[in-house]
């Protein structure tokens, strides 16, 4: 048996995990089950805190017991979380669901990426990560379309049927082929932290990607709805717009073609400039067509950038403790997300336009981080292959 079978299985797993049928009405469903917005954000904050706390320990465990066993545990917890969500009512029910989900996310984070990278040819890793990101978007696209029909029955129908794709993804995890575990390195978490933070070159890239994710999250999930209303877009358009956004996110599957033609750095710089420019524009103007296009392009930029970052991160790691290092990078990104969300939220309370202004400033910081990444890359010895 070849370990390349892992690629097909991981592709199928991430595709199925995109089938969150209740995604388009997640907030409305929680409210219908007794939560208010304040409680929803409180639960999300608790979830983020748990993920930050468990990221590194989970990565360390994955490098000790193997990627397959870790993913079996994580995907099993994903499956259980969907059952809990289906039955949850009130604050404590949904808090339990998010706690289980936080443990699952922090376990899979870095582990799936590490297994994918080590199961493919290194010269094809950019293509593999591009397709991996695309399949997640494709799964959610289909789920969003199908949920339209399920909602004609009830909101509970969407939560019930979400259980089944997660059950199948868990079963598929059992058929992954585990990879050899090295026991020759110094395995203390402190040493892994020291290794990760000593490479300031890659840290700048991690910070840039974290800022891109936060800009995308803020603009396409929270600020966009007030922008749509201000632009005169009817509420019943929101669902179709979300489907269109998911269609464009699937362009991430062709990211490797862009990077092979123009180079990773040039593509990332273009994405950073485009995202920042659109945030500035949307903070000033609210026209129907340009508002929709602006949100679509920002979401697309983020989807294209993520597989580039994943590929460079994995190429940068020469340690066998790959999952631990990737988990440290993920923790750094989460730590950036905490103050970013608070800052954007505070300004957005006054006006959604100020929220876009804040995102614009974050976009400038992202650009600076990418420039610093390139400068340090050209002046230091590094394991990263040539970044053009």
VEXMARLUM-377635 format. One line per field, with one value per residue (C-alpha): y, x, z; residue in one letter; residue number from 1. Coordinates in Angstrom, 3 decimals. Example, Ala and Ser with C-alpha at 12.3 -4.5 7.8 and 13.67 -1.06 7.14 Angstrom:
2
v c(-4.500,-1.060)
u c(12.300,13.670)
w c(7.800,7.140)
r c(a,s)
k c(1,2)
END
This chain:
388
v c(0.000,3.457,6.418,8.471,6.926,9.360,12.254,10.934,10.115,13.512,15.202,13.265,14.029,17.809,17.822,16.068,18.338,21.254,19.857,22.034,22.341,24.724,27.094,29.781,29.973,29.057,32.258,32.180,28.537,29.251,32.174,29.940,27.565,30.222,32.039,35.768,37.394,38.189,34.530,33.419,35.645,34.560,30.912,31.731,33.460,30.420,28.191,30.317,30.292,26.480,26.200,28.466,26.433,23.033,23.800,23.005,20.027,18.438,18.953,17.397,14.426,13.967,13.738,11.126,8.830,9.444,11.547,8.819,8.203,11.946,12.473,9.524,11.146,14.616,13.526,11.375,14.502,16.456,13.789,13.894,17.713,17.609,15.252,17.548,20.586,18.845,18.215,21.399,23.994,27.008,28.359,25.241,22.921,24.993,25.655,21.886,21.609,24.320,22.840,19.491,21.290,23.353,20.179,18.617,21.651,22.058,18.340,18.330,21.682,21.103,17.334,17.095,19.529,17.605,14.265,15.703,17.166,13.992,11.841,13.706,14.493,17.737,19.220,18.721,20.050,23.464,21.778,19.426,22.238,24.290,21.437,20.708,24.277,24.229,21.024,22.510,25.442,23.108,21.068,24.156,25.443,22.279,22.336,25.953,25.092,21.972,23.752,25.918,22.846,21.531,24.841,24.396,21.564,23.129,24.520,21.353,19.345,21.076,20.236,16.603,15.910,17.557,14.558,12.110,13.595,13.943,10.294,9.253,11.464,9.758,6.305,7.344,8.445,4.825,3.900,6.406,4.926,6.139,7.540,6.594,8.429,9.587,9.201,10.572,14.260,16.267,16.118,18.811,21.377,24.148,23.165,23.188,26.662,27.829,26.345,27.932,31.413,31.430,31.519,35.082,34.850,32.450,34.236,37.308,35.114,33.594,37.081,38.181,35.150,35.684,39.269,38.096,35.546,38.147,40.650,37.950,36.840,40.386,41.517,38.390,37.291,40.368,43.680,42.509,42.303,45.958,46.884,44.979,46.676,50.110,49.328,48.510,44.765,42.780,40.281,37.385,37.952,37.145,33.368,33.458,35.897,33.419,30.671,32.914,33.668,29.938,29.459,32.052,30.575,27.409,29.302,28.364,25.061,26.885,28.743,26.585,27.779,31.399,30.763,28.726,31.516,34.627,33.301,32.941,36.338,38.361,36.621,37.255,40.918,41.324,39.693,41.959,45.143,44.101,43.254,46.500,48.630,47.052,47.593,51.280,51.512,49.782,52.133,55.062,53.820,51.627,50.757,47.520,45.962,47.110,46.064,42.524,42.374,43.778,41.092,38.345,39.440,39.749,36.202,34.950,36.627,34.883,31.494,31.858,32.953,30.123,27.193,29.290,29.845,26.172,25.036,27.462,26.563,22.861,23.433,25.447,22.610,20.251,18.763,15.434,17.108,18.733,18.728,20.456,23.267,23.750,23.863,26.602,28.611,28.046,29.210,32.426,33.046,32.530,34.937,37.560,36.879,37.659,41.369,41.808,40.692,42.915,45.971,45.510,44.841,48.015,50.239,48.431,49.221,52.882,52.251,49.326,51.757,52.201,48.414,48.497,51.270,49.015,46.182,48.578,49.287,45.555,45.146,47.646,45.707,42.515,44.147,45.244,41.713,40.267,42.789,41.914,38.228,38.761,40.925,38.427,35.567,37.177,37.962,34.761,31.129,29.265,25.857,27.430,26.815,29.898,32.244,34.423)
u c(0.000,1.261,1.059,-0.197,-3.601,-3.620,-3.965,-7.234,-8.597,-7.655,-9.224,-12.456,-12.396,-11.964,-14.639,-17.140,-16.285,-17.411,-20.962,-22.213,-25.804,-26.720,-23.850,-25.993,-28.358,-25.982,-26.620,-30.382,-30.538,-28.668,-31.012,-34.027,-32.643,-32.420,-29.102,-28.611,-25.751,-23.836,-23.902,-22.855,-19.759,-18.970,-19.021,-16.828,-14.302,-14.165,-13.708,-10.802,-9.134,-9.321,-7.862,-4.929,-4.268,-4.392,-2.697,0.877,0.081,-1.966,0.866,3.327,0.997,0.594,4.360,4.480,1.537,1.324,-0.819,-3.398,-4.280,-4.498,-6.819,-8.979,-9.461,-10.033,-12.453,-14.280,-14.747,-15.902,-18.569,-19.664,-19.828,-22.385,-24.605,-24.347,-25.164,-28.273,-29.544,-28.205,-30.464,-29.513,-26.117,-24.607,-25.705,-23.995,-21.017,-20.481,-20.648,-18.028,-15.715,-15.758,-15.274,-12.364,-10.587,-11.197,-9.999,-6.816,-6.104,-6.528,-4.769,-1.296,-1.734,-3.729,-1.362,1.693,0.296,-0.687,2.783,4.620,2.346,3.044,6.042,7.624,7.589,3.801,2.981,1.819,-0.707,-1.872,-2.476,-4.312,-6.727,-7.122,-8.272,-10.559,-12.322,-13.219,-14.877,-16.584,-18.089,-19.505,-20.776,-22.808,-24.014,-25.168,-27.102,-28.699,-29.585,-32.007,-34.188,-33.715,-34.814,-38.181,-38.689,-37.091,-33.833,-33.471,-33.290,-30.028,-28.441,-29.560,-28.234,-24.880,-24.174,-23.905,-21.016,-19.041,-19.740,-18.428,-15.331,-14.587,-14.878,-12.561,-9.974,-9.680,-8.268,-5.393,-1.898,0.193,3.672,6.864,7.529,11.058,12.161,15.687,15.097,14.830,11.071,10.402,7.755,10.100,12.660,9.998,8.874,12.483,12.923,9.737,10.342,14.043,13.066,11.761,11.618,8.680,7.079,6.550,4.731,2.594,1.653,0.766,-1.466,-3.122,-3.977,-5.395,-7.610,-8.897,-9.642,-11.497,-13.448,-14.423,-15.441,-17.172,-18.965,-19.686,-19.235,-20.670,-24.289,-24.461,-22.653,-25.227,-28.137,-26.521,-26.007,-29.699,-29.233,-32.356,-31.880,-33.079,-29.995,-27.643,-27.858,-27.156,-24.271,-22.758,-22.986,-21.260,-18.506,-17.941,-17.721,-14.951,-13.168,-12.759,-10.262,-7.801,-7.527,-5.566,-3.250,-0.283,-0.583,-0.317,2.684,4.494,4.028,4.567,6.220,4.854,5.954,4.571,1.217,1.012,1.952,-0.725,-3.312,-2.334,-2.530,-5.861,-7.415,-6.232,-7.390,-10.861,-11.182,-10.352,-12.904,-15.654,-15.029,-15.857,-18.514,-21.624,-22.827,-24.683,-22.485,-19.119,-20.048,-20.810,-17.707,-15.533,-16.565,-16.227,-12.703,-11.541,-12.800,-11.070,-7.768,-7.774,-8.572,-5.706,-3.200,-3.809,-2.435,0.656,1.301,0.665,3.110,5.870,5.401,5.797,8.805,10.385,10.228,13.204,12.249,10.427,8.182,6.228,2.796,4.169,5.802,2.685,0.570,2.833,2.284,-1.465,-1.342,0.426,-2.323,-4.995,-3.177,-3.278,-6.988,-7.966,-6.956,-7.866,-11.448,-11.761,-10.378,-12.527,-15.572,-15.083,-14.801,-17.606,-19.973,-19.774,-19.992,-19.357,-17.335,-14.902,-14.672,-13.493,-11.019,-9.583,-9.306,-7.486,-4.883,-4.504,-4.015,-1.147,0.413,0.030,1.885,4.697,5.002,5.310,8.023,9.900,9.508,11.088,13.941,14.857,14.552,17.151,19.601,19.481,20.221,16.945,15.558,12.799,13.254,13.593,10.658,10.192)
w c(0.000,-0.877,1.448,-1.505,-0.740,2.175,-0.249,-1.718,1.735,3.187,0.153,0.753,4.494,4.097,1.369,3.646,6.589,4.432,4.515,7.349,6.163,8.969,8.084,6.376,9.382,12.228,14.190,13.614,14.723,17.944,18.651,18.034,20.672,23.369,22.803,22.348,20.425,23.607,24.652,21.154,21.203,24.776,23.698,20.663,22.934,25.223,22.180,20.912,24.345,24.471,20.970,21.863,25.012,23.285,19.952,21.022,23.297,20.495,17.993,20.441,20.975,17.196,16.776,19.559,18.742,14.986,12.674,11.984,15.646,16.282,13.312,14.378,17.794,16.305,13.586,16.118,18.249,15.178,14.642,18.289,18.242,15.418,17.392,20.418,18.249,16.909,20.445,22.089,23.714,25.795,26.778,28.366,25.569,22.904,25.178,25.415,21.636,21.157,23.796,21.977,18.657,20.001,21.146,17.718,15.758,17.794,17.345,13.575,13.130,11.752,11.842,8.599,6.875,8.074,6.921,3.551,2.992,3.991,1.816,-1.431,-3.615,-2.400,-5.908,-6.026,-2.553,-3.829,-6.101,-3.337,-0.824,-3.468,-4.170,-0.452,0.229,-2.812,-1.742,1.637,-0.130,-2.608,0.210,1.904,-1.456,-2.013,1.590,1.241,-1.919,-0.431,2.798,0.816,0.294,3.827,5.313,3.637,6.129,9.219,10.607,12.691,9.472,8.513,11.876,11.713,8.215,9.021,11.278,8.364,6.317,9.550,10.379,6.950,7.313,10.636,9.045,6.185,8.744,9.885,6.460,6.492,6.375,9.304,8.785,10.667,13.939,14.735,18.334,17.955,18.543,21.736,22.206,24.812,23.912,25.102,22.477,19.767,20.844,20.731,17.253,15.906,17.319,16.408,12.738,12.586,8.797,8.832,11.798,9.606,7.083,9.848,11.086,7.550,7.018,10.423,9.475,6.140,7.908,10.380,7.603,5.684,8.756,9.712,6.222,4.901,8.103,10.228,8.378,5.068,6.234,7.337,4.110,2.033,3.799,3.395,-0.302,-0.754,-1.179,-0.137,2.695,0.523,-1.660,1.210,0.668,-3.100,-2.495,-0.019,-2.646,-5.205,-2.684,-2.180,-5.963,-6.178,-3.159,-5.184,-7.345,-4.596,-6.454,-9.167,-6.780,-7.739,-11.359,-10.227,-7.995,-10.633,-13.164,-11.032,-7.851,-4.316,-3.032,-5.956,-5.671,-1.910,-2.316,-4.994,-2.708,0.207,-1.901,-3.447,-0.064,1.561,-1.367,-1.295,2.469,1.963,-0.859,1.146,4.076,1.760,-0.664,-0.465,-3.965,-4.623,-7.329,-5.979,-2.437,-3.588,-5.804,-3.024,-0.513,-3.136,-4.087,-0.454,0.244,-2.908,-1.977,1.395,-0.162,-2.641,0.001,2.496,0.409,-0.411,3.289,4.152,1.493,2.556,6.223,5.504,3.241,6.045,8.574,8.537,11.904,12.191,14.774,11.971,13.641,16.763,14.778,12.639,15.808,17.180,14.004,14.343,17.970,16.899,14.360,17.020,19.358,16.599,16.177,19.773,19.863,16.186,16.802,19.865,18.047,14.943,17.116,19.158,16.089,14.262,17.166,16.130,12.394,10.066,7.957,10.852,10.909,7.294,8.174,10.881,8.345,6.003,8.702,9.282,5.536,5.613,8.503,6.452,3.555,5.902,7.331,3.820,2.922,6.114,5.280,1.866,3.242,5.960,3.484,1.242,4.063,6.152,5.574,5.421,4.533,2.440,-1.283,-3.462,-2.984,-6.036)
r c(x,x,x,x,x,x,x,x,x,x,x,x,x,x,x,x,x,x,x,x,x,x,x,x,x,x,x,x,x,x,x,x,x,x,x,x,x,x,x,x,x,x,x,x,x,x,x,x,x,x,x,x,x,x,x,x,x,x,x,x,x,x,x,x,x,x,x,x,x,x,x,x,x,x,x,x,x,x,x,x,x,x,x,x,x,x,x,x,x,x,x,x,x,x,x,x,x,x,x,x,x,x,x,x,x,x,x,x,x,x,x,x,x,x,x,x,x,x,x,x,x,x,x,x,x,x,x,x,x,x,x,x,x,x,x,x,x,x,x,x,x,x,x,x,x,x,x,x,x,x,x,x,x,x,x,x,x,x,x,x,x,x,x,x,x,x,x,x,x,x,x,x,x,x,x,x,x,x,x,x,x,x,x,x,x,x,x,x,x,x,x,x,x,x,x,x,x,x,x,x,x,x,x,x,x,x,x,x,x,x,x,x,x,x,x,x,x,x,x,x,x,x,x,x,x,x,x,x,x,x,x,x,x,x,x,x,x,x,x,x,x,x,x,x,x,x,x,x,x,x,x,x,x,x,x,x,x,x,x,x,x,x,x,x,x,x,x,x,x,x,x,x,x,x,x,x,x,x,x,x,x,x,x,x,x,x,x,x,x,x,x,x,x,x,x,x,x,x,x,x,x,x,x,x,x,x,x,x,x,x,x,x,x,x,x,x,x,x,x,x,x,x,x,x,x,x,x,x,x,x,x,x,x,x,x,x,x,x,x,x,x,x,x,x,x,x,x,x,x,x,x,x,x,x,x,x,x,x,x,x,x,x,x,x,x,x,x,x,x,x,x,x,x,x,x,x,x,x,x,x,x,x,x,x,x,x,x,x)
k c(1,2,3,4,5,6,7,8,9,10,11,12,13,14,15,16,17,18,19,20,21,22,23,24,25,26,27,28,29,30,31,32,33,34,35,36,37,38,39,40,41,42,43,44,45,46,47,48,49,50,51,52,53,54,55,56,57,58,59,60,61,62,63,64,65,66,67,68,69,70,71,72,73,74,75,76,77,78,79,80,81,82,83,84,85,86,87,88,89,90,91,92,93,94,95,96,97,98,99,100,101,102,103,104,105,106,107,108,109,110,111,112,113,114,115,116,117,118,119,120,121,122,123,124,125,126,127,128,129,130,131,132,133,134,135,136,137,138,139,140,141,142,143,144,145,146,147,148,149,150,151,152,153,154,155,156,157,158,159,160,161,162,163,164,165,166,167,168,169,170,171,172,173,174,175,176,177,178,179,180,181,182,183,184,185,186,187,188,189,190,191,192,193,194,195,196,197,198,199,200,201,202,203,204,205,206,207,208,209,210,211,212,213,214,215,216,217,218,219,220,221,222,223,224,225,226,227,228,229,230,231,232,233,234,235,236,237,238,239,240,241,242,243,244,245,246,247,248,249,250,251,252,253,254,255,256,257,258,259,260,261,262,263,264,265,266,267,268,269,270,271,272,273,274,275,276,277,278,279,280,281,282,283,284,285,286,287,288,289,290,291,292,293,294,295,296,297,298,299,300,301,302,303,304,305,306,307,308,309,310,311,312,313,314,315,316,317,318,319,320,321,322,323,324,325,326,327,328,329,330,331,332,333,334,335,336,337,338,339,340,341,342,343,344,345,346,347,348,349,350,351,352,353,354,355,356,357,358,359,360,361,362,363,364,365,366,367,368,369,370,371,372,373,374,375,376,377,378,379,380,381,382,383,384,385,386,387,388)
END
